[in-house]
Amino acid sequence: MSLISVEDALSRVLASVGEPLETEYVPLASCAGRTLAEDLSALRDQPPFPASAMDGYAVRSIDCAQVPASLQVIGTSAAGARFTGTIGPMKAVRIFTGAPIPDGADAVVLQEDADPSGDRVTVKEAPRSSRHIRAAGLDFRAGDVLLQAGLRLDSRHIALAAAMGHGTLPVHRRPKVAILATGDELVRAGEPVGPDQITASSLPATILMVERAGAEAIDLGIARDDLASLDERIQTARDIGADILVTLGGASVGEHDLVQEALSRQGMDLGFWRVALRPGKPLMHGRLGSTLLLGLPGNPVSSLVCAVLFLVPAIRALLGDQRAADDPTEDAILGADLPPNRERQDYMRASLALQDVPLTLTQGQDRLMLCVATPHLLQDSSMLSILERSDALLVRPPHAPEATAGEPCRIIRLERFC
């Protein structure tokens, strides 16, 4: 099977996802990071009544047209405890921020523009009609659609949904993502490491990325390099109803790379295998019944890059995120010279810095802050220390010509995924 492009690979992965997962209703406080399954409309006006924007006195503006004006204070309106009477001529009500405006009042005099004395107040500054009053429905009206399906919810959305009157929200079920590391050489982090073994660093990293993307990560552990061990773990993924099965390593062509064979024995429909990218060429995609399959490379940096490019978008598509297929790259300035690229799309680990650049304008000079991406000299896909010092992946298309520092480039910020 020949190499396919990154764009073609992502298109095939997303096309194989199918419909977003079913809807469930979740308490508002547990909805952070969840994806809204339906448009959400307001159940009430906000504010639900005309409210004071300041501490002061609710008055009739006509009574204060000539200042100083002496008014009788006939009560108090506080948030949660409104004044129930009506303000008549030459009357005032002490009012606090957020409190309902009493009937008859059309303005609020700031407390610093008034001198209270007993049951009277002297207004020193004439207020304008509607001054310091938030009209009912100023923010939104009942029935307004304010949050759209496919939105990934954060604290801003939760606050708005609460103000709209919702205690639970319709969200898509979190995908179950089973993660299986493979290889006789691997041991879990913290366990004794034999002379020919290494720690399975990709396993906890992938679990964290899956959970940050909004899915439920299910740790299947480490399978040995034999078909029986792989068969057992793959069957476990099917038994628990995994929406995605992610394998780490074992998908290449070596004698010990048995993942593809084990999956084929259970009926895998292979989508593609091998993508024209660096690092991460031995990427496998397919389906096993209702389960989407992604076989990520064993090298830890390669697996992370492939997770950013393919696994996270697949999770977001299952969640109904309408931005799942969005281009994750953004503009930057190249911080070092680079030789021509070859046939694979390259994702170079790079550090970011802000550079202050003079900007000549018609009215003079200003300053512009540019994001400069400088790739590390060492790009080996096994080097986690380089990855840890990186802020972004610098993207170089296939057959890109020689590049010079200062030229535009495209980057993917790792903080969005890791």
Disulfide bonds with the S-S distance in Angstrom:
none
